[in-house]
Amino acid sequence: MGAILLMIFLLPTLAPTTAAEWDEDNWLWNIIGPERLEHGDEFGCHGYEGIDVNEEQWVIEACRNYVMGFTNASRWGANPISFGLPNGEISDLVITTLMENNFSIIGDLTEFELEDIQVFSRTTTLEKNQVEMEFLTNVAKDELLSVYWIAKWHDVKIREDKDAITLLESQNVWYTTWGEWYSHKYSSKNIYSYTKEITDDNSTDDFSRIHIKNNFSNENGWQVPGTVFIEWNGSNPSSWIDSVNLEANEKILRNGYRYADGGAYLTLSPGQEIILEFIGTAPQLLITPQLTFNGLHHSVTIVGHHVTDLHQWSSDFHDSQLRFTWLIERPAAIKMNWILPIIAVSVLVATPAIIKNLVRRDQDSQNH
């Protein structure tokens, strides 16, 4: 009888569990995902949980399709363009597969440079008591500061460093994402000015007009604004037609202009055109593309790695001004082994009989 009881209790612990196909994180399309998208975050890819991309390149396209099946990648475009890679050597086949699936950005422990793909490297982590504060304060002008974040390591919950968050939120920096920063850089290079032939409709002896247009066209479909600094000799424009004011403390990318020493910062969406109106003869303009929005010192993004549960990864940042690049990883599901239900039924059936037998044996021993 003791052997039977021992088997009943040991069988569930000995029965193996097997990994099923794959699970889905329903927070991507339910409440949290739409909120983060509206906030200005980006959804990239990190493959499939437990799969090495160097050995299984199919996860690159599969992860892209997984993300696109539930959400847009950004407020600027539907397609994911950022991919998180493991540390160490990356095969040429991985790079080729990434490019074939329209990924433009990789990171963030890779130690090489590529012509056709932007490589971002992490600086420090947002984990409590692990942040190297000097990396958050000693940042070069126009640099993108990429900060690592993971909410769970195996079964251990990671806590964020609130002092680091407070510091980042107090800085005069642009809060952005990998894809937004990358696309903004190229969008900025496509802003130019021109003047139309003078007619009675667009000029008089009293004023002149200069048109400024963003001609950026992105193959990946992301329609991200660009920023330039405009300089001119003489008086300021009398009006900015089809543009709006920006404030110096605005840290989230949007269209508009702001006067600064020596000229003005201007941010335009692809295809957008504005008109500068000057009193008298139009001056010559010097237009310089900018890496950073609104003349801010540098840029910051928090990069969430191995995001299998968006709610868990983002729950500590609901009220934060920071913008996140979420590298989504499709979670592995746990499939119960078929033997477990059989064991459960066996235990359910056998236990009353065993207990009854034990009681009877105890009564018999007392009678003797």
C-alpha positions in Angstrom: 0.0 0.0 0.0 2.9 2.3 0.8 4.3 1.8 -2.7 1.0 2.7 -4.3 0.9 6.0 -2.3 4.5 6.7 -3.2 3.7 6.3 -6.9 0.7 8.5 -6.7 2.7 11.4 -5.2 5.8 10.9 -7.4 4.2 10.4 -10.8 3.2 14.1 -11.2 6.7 15.3 -10.4 8.3 12.7 -12.8 6.0 13.4 -15.7 7.7 15.6 -18.2 6.2 18.9 -19.5 6.7 19.8 -23.1 6.9 23.1 -24.9 3.9 23.7 -27.1 3.8 25.6 -30.3 3.7 29.3 -29.3 1.6 31.5 -27.1 0.3 35.1 -27.8 0.6 38.2 -25.7 -2.9 39.6 -25.9 -1.8 42.9 -24.3 -0.3 43.8 -27.7 -3.8 44.5 -29.0 -5.8 44.8 -25.8 -5.6 48.1 -23.8 -1.8 48.3 -23.2 -0.6 48.0 -26.8 -2.9 50.8 -28.1 -2.1 53.0 -25.2 1.7 52.6 -25.7 1.3 53.2 -29.4 -0.7 56.4 -28.8 2.0 57.4 -26.2 4.6 57.3 -29.0 6.3 54.0 -28.3 7.6 51.6 -31.0 7.2 47.9 -31.4 10.1 46.0 -32.8 11.1 42.3 -32.7 13.2 40.0 -30.6 12.4 36.7 -32.3 10.8 33.7 -30.5 11.4 32.8 -26.9 14.2 30.3 -26.6 15.2 30.3 -30.3 18.7 31.3 -31.4 18.3 33.5 -34.5 21.7 32.4 -35.7 20.4 28.8 -36.0 16.8 29.5 -36.9 16.5 32.5 -39.3 12.8 31.8 -39.9 12.0 33.5 -36.6 12.9 36.9 -38.2 10.0 36.9 -40.6 7.7 35.0 -38.2 8.3 37.6 -35.4 7.6 40.4 -37.9 4.3 38.8 -38.9 3.4 38.1 -35.3 3.8 41.8 -34.4 2.0 43.1 -37.5 -0.9 40.7 -36.8 -1.8 42.6 -33.7 -0.5 46.2 -33.9 1.3 48.8 -35.9 4.9 49.2 -35.2 4.7 53.0 -34.5 2.4 56.0 -34.9 4.5 56.6 -38.0 4.3 53.3 -39.8 2.9 49.7 -39.6 6.0 47.7 -40.4 8.5 46.7 -37.6 12.0 48.0 -38.6 14.0 47.3 -35.3 15.3 43.9 -34.3 17.1 42.9 -31.1 20.0 40.5 -31.6 21.9 38.3 -29.1 25.4 39.2 -28.0 28.3 37.9 -30.0 28.9 37.0 -33.6 26.0 37.4 -36.1 26.1 35.4 -39.3 25.8 37.0 -42.7 22.7 34.9 -43.3 21.0 36.6 -40.3 21.9 40.1 -41.7 20.6 39.1 -45.2 17.3 37.8 -43.8 16.8 40.9 -41.7 17.3 43.1 -44.8 14.9 40.9 -46.8 12.3 41.5 -44.2 12.8 45.3 -44.2 14.5 45.6 -40.9 16.7 48.7 -40.8 17.9 48.7 -37.2 19.6 46.2 -35.0 21.0 46.3 -31.4 22.2 46.4 -28.9 25.3 44.5 -27.9 26.6 44.0 -31.4 30.2 45.2 -31.9 30.3 45.9 -35.7 29.2 48.4 -38.2 27.1 47.9 -41.3 26.5 50.1 -44.3 22.8 49.1 -44.9 21.6 48.6 -41.3 21.8 51.1 -38.4 23.5 49.5 -35.3 22.6 50.9 -31.8 24.6 49.9 -28.7 23.3 50.1 -25.2 24.9 52.4 -22.7 23.5 51.2 -19.3 20.5 49.5 -17.8 17.5 50.8 -16.0 17.6 48.0 -13.4 17.6 49.2 -9.8 21.1 49.5 -8.3 22.7 48.6 -11.6 22.5 51.9 -13.4 25.8 53.6 -14.2 24.6 57.2 -13.7 27.6 58.8 -15.5 26.3 57.3 -18.7 23.0 59.2 -18.2 24.8 62.5 -17.6 27.8 62.5 -19.9 26.1 62.3 -23.2 27.6 63.9 -26.4 25.5 66.4 -28.3 23.1 64.8 -30.8 23.8 61.3 -29.5 21.0 58.7 -29.0 21.2 57.2 -25.5 19.9 53.7 -25.6 19.0 52.3 -22.1 18.4 48.6 -21.5 15.3 47.3 -19.7 14.0 43.9 -18.9 11.1 43.3 -16.4 11.8 39.6 -15.7 14.8 37.4 -15.7 13.7 33.7 -15.6 11.3 33.9 -12.6 12.8 36.9 -11.0 11.0 40.3 -11.3 13.4 43.2 -12.0 12.8 46.5 -10.3 13.4 49.8 -12.1 15.7 52.5 -10.7 13.4 55.4 -9.9 16.3 57.8 -9.4 17.5 57.2 -12.9 14.0 57.7 -14.3 13.7 61.0 -12.4 17.1 62.1 -13.8 16.1 61.3 -17.4 12.8 63.0 -17.1 14.4 66.2 -15.8 16.9 66.5 -18.8 16.5 68.8 -21.8 16.4 65.8 -24.2 14.2 64.3 -27.0 12.3 61.2 -25.9 12.2 59.0 -28.9 12.6 55.4 -30.2 15.1 53.6 -32.4 12.9 53.7 -35.5 11.7 57.3 -35.0 15.3 58.6 -34.4 16.6 56.7 -37.5 13.8 57.8 -39.8 14.0 61.4 -38.6 17.7 61.5 -39.5 16.9 60.7 -43.1 13.8 62.8 -43.3 15.8 65.8 -42.1 18.1 65.5 -45.1 15.2 65.8 -47.5 14.0 69.3 -46.5 14.8 72.0 -49.1 13.7 75.5 -50.1 12.6 77.0 -53.4 11.0 80.1 -54.8 8.3 80.1 -57.4 8.2 82.4 -60.4 7.0 85.8 -59.3 3.4 86.4 -60.2 0.6 88.7 -59.1 -0.6 85.8 -57.0 2.5 85.0 -54.9 4.4 88.3 -54.7 4.1 92.1 -54.6 6.5 94.9 -54.1 5.8 94.7 -50.4 6.7 91.0 -49.6 8.2 87.8 -51.0 7.8 84.2 -50.3 10.1 81.2 -49.9 8.6 77.6 -50.0 10.1 74.9 -47.7 9.2 71.3 -48.4 10.0 67.8 -47.0 10.5 65.5 -49.9 11.3 62.4 -47.8 10.0 59.0 -49.1 10.7 56.0 -47.0 10.7 52.4 -48.5 9.6 51.0 -45.1 6.5 53.2 -45.1 7.4 55.2 -42.0 6.3 58.8 -42.5 8.5 60.5 -39.8 9.0 64.3 -39.7 12.5 65.8 -40.2 14.1 68.8 -38.5 16.3 71.5 -40.0 17.9 74.7 -38.7 17.2 77.7 -41.0 19.5 80.8 -41.0 19.0 84.0 -43.0 20.3 87.6 -43.1 18.1 90.4 -42.1 14.7 90.6 -40.5 12.7 87.5 -39.4 9.9 86.3 -41.6 6.7 88.2 -41.2 4.7 85.0 -41.2 5.1 81.2 -41.3 2.2 80.0 -43.5 0.9 76.5 -42.7 3.2 76.0 -39.7 2.7 76.3 -35.9 4.8 77.3 -33.0 7.0 75.0 -30.9 8.0 75.6 -27.4 11.6 75.2 -26.2 10.6 72.6 -23.6 8.8 70.3 -26.1 10.4 66.8 -26.0 8.1 64.8 -28.2 8.4 64.9 -32.0 5.8 67.0 -33.8 5.7 69.6 -36.6 6.3 73.3 -36.1 9.0 76.0 -35.8 10.8 77.7 -33.0 13.1 80.7 -33.1 16.6 80.3 -31.7 19.8 82.2 -31.7 20.7 82.9 -35.3 17.6 81.4 -36.9 14.8 78.9 -36.3 14.3 75.2 -36.0 11.7 73.8 -38.3 10.1 70.3 -38.3 8.1 69.1 -41.3 6.3 65.8 -42.1 7.1 64.1 -45.4 5.2 65.8 -48.2 4.4 68.8 -46.0 5.2 72.3 -47.5 5.2 75.6 -45.7 5.8 79.2 -46.8 8.0 81.8 -45.2 6.8 85.3 -46.0 9.4 88.2 -45.8 8.9 91.9 -46.1 10.7 93.1 -49.2 13.2 90.9 -51.1 13.6 87.3 -49.9 16.9 86.5 -48.3 19.2 83.6 -49.0 18.5 80.7 -46.7 21.0 78.3 -45.2 19.2 75.0 -44.3 21.1 72.5 -42.0 19.6 69.0 -41.3 19.4 68.2 -37.6 19.9 64.8 -35.8 17.9 66.0 -32.8 14.4 67.4 -32.7 13.7 71.0 -31.6 17.4 71.9 -30.8 17.4 69.6 -27.8 20.8 68.4 -26.5 20.5 64.7 -27.3 18.0 61.9 -27.5 16.9 59.0 -25.1 15.0 55.8 -25.6 14.4 52.9 -23.2 14.7 49.6 -25.0 12.6 46.8 -23.6 14.2 43.4 -24.4 12.6 40.0 -24.7 9.1 41.4 -24.2 6.9 38.4 -23.8 4.3 40.2 -21.6 3.8 43.9 -22.5 1.7 44.5 -19.3 4.5 43.3 -17.1 7.3 45.1 -19.0 5.4 48.4 -19.1 3.4 48.5 -15.8 6.0 50.6 -13.9 6.0 53.3 -16.5 2.4 54.2 -17.0 2.8 57.9 -16.1 6.4 58.3 -17.4 7.3 60.8 -20.1 9.9 58.4 -21.5 9.4 56.7 -24.8 10.1 53.0 -25.2 11.3 50.7 -28.0 9.7 47.4 -27.2 11.5 44.4 -28.7 8.6 41.9 -28.8 9.4 38.2 -28.4 6.7 35.6 -29.0 6.4 33.6 -25.8 6.6 29.8 -25.7 3.5 28.1 -24.4 3.6 25.3 -22.0 1.6 22.2 -23.1 0.6 19.8 -20.4 1.8 16.2 -21.0 -1.1 13.8 -21.8 -0.1 11.6 -18.9 -1.0 14.3 -16.3 -4.8 14.1 -16.7 -4.6 10.3 -16.4 -2.6 10.7 -13.2 -5.1 13.1 -11.8 -8.0 10.8 -12.6 -6.1 7.9 -11.1 -5.4 9.8 -7.9 -9.0 10.9 -7.7 -10.3 7.3 -8.1 -7.6 5.6 -5.9 -7.4 8.0 -3.0 -10.9 7.1 -1.4 -10.2 3.4 -1.7 -6.7 3.8 -0.2 -8.0 5.9 2.7 -10.8 3.4 3.4 -8.3 0.6 3.4 -6.0 2.4 5.7 -8.9 3.1 8.1 -9.9 -0.5 8.1 -6.3 -1.6 8.8 -6.1 0.8 11.7 -9.4 -0.5 13.2 -8.2 -4.1 12.8 -4.9 -3.3 14.6 -6.9 -1.7 17.4 -9.2 -4.7 17.8 -6.2 -7.1 18.1 
